[in-house]
Amino acid sequence: ANTDMADGKARLLNIWASWCVPCAAEAPQLEALRKQGVEIVGVTIRDRPDDVARFLARYGNPYSRIGADDRSTVQMGIGSSGIPETFVVDGKGVIRYQHIGDIRVEHVPMLIDKLKEASE
């Protein structure tokens, strides 16, 4: 997964699932980040493609791409304990910041700042 992200561009990595209630709550904030030019890569945890499609149809799709983590191997590998969780990943694919829990309105400017720091 790291080589995918090592293209010189900082982005968010959002770990989520269609069955996760706080994931639905953070959907508008992810959309707001996307509208501000933030690239968000999604990874769904123990989910089904049709459930994922339904969730995105209902709450919007802010993701540039979505990977599936059916056995939580990616999740464990990056040190994520629960969902939703969002990581700021720098252009080398290195995690620079971990945000545990759903993104609330007040977290959006902070995440943009962290992305700017990761881009320098």
BADREN-321814 format. One record per residue (C-alpha): residue in three letters; x, y, z; residue number from 1; chain. Coordinates in steps of 0.2 Angstrom, whole numbers, plus 5000, padded with zeros to 4 digits. Layout:
N
<r: ala	px: X	py: Y	pz: Z	k: NUM	c: A>;
...
***
This chain:
120
<r: ala	px: 5000	py: 5000	pz: 5000	k: 1	c: A>;
<r: asn	px: 5014	py: 5012	pz: 5004	k: 2	c: A>;
<r: thr	px: 5021	py: 5012	pz: 4986	k: 3	c: A>;
<r: asp	px: 5004	py: 5017	pz: 4980	k: 4	c: A>;
<r: met	px: 5005	py: 5033	pz: 4991	k: 5	c: A>;
<r: ala	px: 5023	py: 5037	pz: 4988	k: 6	c: A>;
<r: asp	px: 5020	py: 5048	pz: 4973	k: 7	c: A>;
<r: gly	px: 5025	py: 5065	pz: 4981	k: 8	c: A>;
<r: lys	px: 5007	py: 5071	pz: 4986	k: 9	c: A>;
<r: ala	px: 5001	py: 5072	pz: 5003	k: 10	c: A>;
<r: arg	px: 4983	py: 5065	pz: 5006	k: 11	c: A>;
<r: leu	px: 4971	py: 5058	pz: 5018	k: 12	c: A>;
<r: leu	px: 4969	py: 5039	pz: 5021	k: 13	c: A>;
<r: asn	px: 4951	py: 5036	pz: 5028	k: 14	c: A>;
<r: ile	px: 4947	py: 5019	pz: 5036	k: 15	c: A>;
<r: trp	px: 4929	py: 5016	pz: 5036	k: 16	c: A>;
<r: ala	px: 4914	py: 5004	pz: 5034	k: 17	c: A>;
<r: ser	px: 4896	py: 5005	pz: 5028	k: 18	c: A>;
<r: trp	px: 4890	py: 4997	pz: 5044	k: 19	c: A>;
<r: cys	px: 4899	py: 5010	pz: 5055	k: 20	c: A>;
<r: val	px: 4887	py: 5024	pz: 5062	k: 21	c: A>;
<r: pro	px: 4901	py: 5037	pz: 5065	k: 22	c: A>;
<r: cys	px: 4907	py: 5035	pz: 5047	k: 23	c: A>;
<r: ala	px: 4890	py: 5041	pz: 5041	k: 24	c: A>;
<r: ala	px: 4892	py: 5056	pz: 5053	k: 25	c: A>;
<r: glu	px: 4908	py: 5061	pz: 5046	k: 26	c: A>;
<r: ala	px: 4903	py: 5060	pz: 5027	k: 27	c: A>;
<r: pro	px: 4899	py: 5079	pz: 5026	k: 28	c: A>;
<r: gln	px: 4916	py: 5083	pz: 5033	k: 29	c: A>;
<r: leu	px: 4925	py: 5072	pz: 5020	k: 30	c: A>;
<r: glu	px: 4915	py: 5080	pz: 5006	k: 31	c: A>;
<r: ala	px: 4920	py: 5097	pz: 5013	k: 32	c: A>;
<r: leu	px: 4938	py: 5092	pz: 5013	k: 33	c: A>;
<r: arg	px: 4937	py: 5085	pz: 4995	k: 34	c: A>;
<r: lys	px: 4929	py: 5101	pz: 4989	k: 35	c: A>;
<r: gln	px: 4944	py: 5110	pz: 4996	k: 36	c: A>;
<r: gly	px: 4955	py: 5100	pz: 4985	k: 37	c: A>;
<r: val	px: 4960	py: 5086	pz: 4997	k: 38	c: A>;
<r: glu	px: 4963	py: 5069	pz: 4990	k: 39	c: A>;
<r: ile	px: 4955	py: 5056	pz: 5001	k: 40	c: A>;
<r: val	px: 4959	py: 5037	pz: 4999	k: 41	c: A>;
<r: gly	px: 4947	py: 5026	pz: 5007	k: 42	c: A>;
<r: val	px: 4949	py: 5008	pz: 5014	k: 43	c: A>;
<r: thr	px: 4933	py: 4999	pz: 5019	k: 44	c: A>;
<r: ile	px: 4935	py: 4986	pz: 5033	k: 45	c: A>;
<r: arg	px: 4926	py: 4969	pz: 5033	k: 46	c: A>;
<r: asp	px: 4913	py: 4976	pz: 5021	k: 47	c: A>;
<r: arg	px: 4903	py: 4970	pz: 5006	k: 48	c: A>;
<r: pro	px: 4904	py: 4979	pz: 4989	k: 49	c: A>;
<r: asp	px: 4885	py: 4981	pz: 4988	k: 50	c: A>;
<r: asp	px: 4884	py: 4988	pz: 5005	k: 51	c: A>;
<r: val	px: 4898	py: 5000	pz: 5001	k: 52	c: A>;
<r: ala	px: 4889	py: 5006	pz: 4985	k: 53	c: A>;
<r: arg	px: 4873	py: 5009	pz: 4995	k: 54	c: A>;
<r: phe	px: 4883	py: 5019	pz: 5008	k: 55	c: A>;
<r: leu	px: 4891	py: 5030	pz: 4994	k: 56	c: A>;
<r: ala	px: 4875	py: 5032	pz: 4985	k: 57	c: A>;
<r: arg	px: 4867	py: 5039	pz: 5001	k: 58	c: A>;
<r: tyr	px: 4881	py: 5049	pz: 5009	k: 59	c: A>;
<r: gly	px: 4892	py: 5054	pz: 4994	k: 60	c: A>;
<r: asn	px: 4909	py: 5048	pz: 4988	k: 61	c: A>;
<r: pro	px: 4923	py: 5059	pz: 4992	k: 62	c: A>;
<r: tyr	px: 4936	py: 5046	pz: 4988	k: 63	c: A>;
<r: ser	px: 4949	py: 5046	pz: 4974	k: 64	c: A>;
<r: arg	px: 4949	py: 5027	pz: 4976	k: 65	c: A>;
<r: ile	px: 4943	py: 5014	pz: 4988	k: 66	c: A>;
<r: gly	px: 4952	py: 4998	pz: 4994	k: 67	c: A>;
<r: ala	px: 4944	py: 4984	pz: 5003	k: 68	c: A>;
<r: asp	px: 4952	py: 4977	pz: 5018	k: 69	c: A>;
<r: asp	px: 4942	py: 4961	pz: 5021	k: 70	c: A>;
<r: arg	px: 4953	py: 4954	pz: 5035	k: 71	c: A>;
<r: ser	px: 4958	py: 4970	pz: 5043	k: 72	c: A>;
<r: thr	px: 4977	py: 4967	pz: 5038	k: 73	c: A>;
<r: val	px: 4979	py: 4985	pz: 5031	k: 74	c: A>;
<r: gln	px: 4970	py: 4992	pz: 5047	k: 75	c: A>;
<r: met	px: 4982	py: 4982	pz: 5059	k: 76	c: A>;
<r: gly	px: 4997	py: 4986	pz: 5048	k: 77	c: A>;
<r: ile	px: 4995	py: 5004	pz: 5050	k: 78	c: A>;
<r: gly	px: 4991	py: 5004	pz: 5068	k: 79	c: A>;
<r: ser	px: 4972	py: 5008	pz: 5067	k: 80	c: A>;
<r: ser	px: 4962	py: 5001	pz: 5081	k: 81	c: A>;
<r: gly	px: 4944	py: 5006	pz: 5076	k: 82	c: A>;
<r: ile	px: 4934	py: 5015	pz: 5063	k: 83	c: A>;
<r: pro	px: 4932	py: 5028	pz: 5057	k: 84	c: A>;
<r: glu	px: 4950	py: 5033	pz: 5058	k: 85	c: A>;
<r: thr	px: 4959	py: 5045	pz: 5046	k: 86	c: A>;
<r: phe	px: 4978	py: 5046	pz: 5043	k: 87	c: A>;
<r: val	px: 4988	py: 5061	pz: 5035	k: 88	c: A>;
<r: val	px: 5000	py: 5052	pz: 5023	k: 89	c: A>;
<r: asp	px: 5015	py: 5062	pz: 5016	k: 90	c: A>;
<r: gly	px: 5021	py: 5061	pz: 4998	k: 91	c: A>;
<r: lys	px: 5033	py: 5047	pz: 5003	k: 92	c: A>;
<r: gly	px: 5019	py: 5036	pz: 5010	k: 93	c: A>;
<r: val	px: 5024	py: 5040	pz: 5028	k: 94	c: A>;
<r: ile	px: 5010	py: 5042	pz: 5040	k: 95	c: A>;
<r: arg	px: 5012	py: 5059	pz: 5048	k: 96	c: A>;
<r: tyr	px: 4996	py: 5061	pz: 5059	k: 97	c: A>;
<r: gln	px: 4982	py: 5049	pz: 5065	k: 98	c: A>;
<r: his	px: 4965	py: 5056	pz: 5069	k: 99	c: A>;
<r: ile	px: 4955	py: 5043	pz: 5079	k: 100	c: A>;
<r: gly	px: 4936	py: 5044	pz: 5078	k: 101	c: A>;
<r: asp	px: 4925	py: 5053	pz: 5066	k: 102	c: A>;
<r: ile	px: 4930	py: 5070	pz: 5058	k: 103	c: A>;
<r: arg	px: 4919	py: 5084	pz: 5065	k: 104	c: A>;
<r: val	px: 4917	py: 5101	pz: 5058	k: 105	c: A>;
<r: glu	px: 4930	py: 5108	pz: 5069	k: 106	c: A>;
<r: his	px: 4943	py: 5095	pz: 5064	k: 107	c: A>;
<r: val	px: 4942	py: 5100	pz: 5045	k: 108	c: A>;
<r: pro	px: 4954	py: 5116	pz: 5047	k: 109	c: A>;
<r: met	px: 4966	py: 5106	pz: 5058	k: 110	c: A>;
<r: leu	px: 4967	py: 5091	pz: 5045	k: 111	c: A>;
<r: ile	px: 4970	py: 5104	pz: 5031	k: 112	c: A>;
<r: asp	px: 4985	py: 5111	pz: 5041	k: 113	c: A>;
<r: lys	px: 4992	py: 5094	pz: 5045	k: 114	c: A>;
<r: leu	px: 4991	py: 5090	pz: 5026	k: 115	c: A>;
<r: lys	px: 5000	py: 5107	pz: 5022	k: 116	c: A>;
<r: glu	px: 5014	py: 5102	pz: 5035	k: 117	c: A>;
<r: ala	px: 5015	py: 5085	pz: 5027	k: 118	c: A>;
<r: ser	px: 5017	py: 5093	pz: 5010	k: 119	c: A>;
<r: glu	px: 5032	py: 5103	pz: 5015	k: 120	c: A>;
***
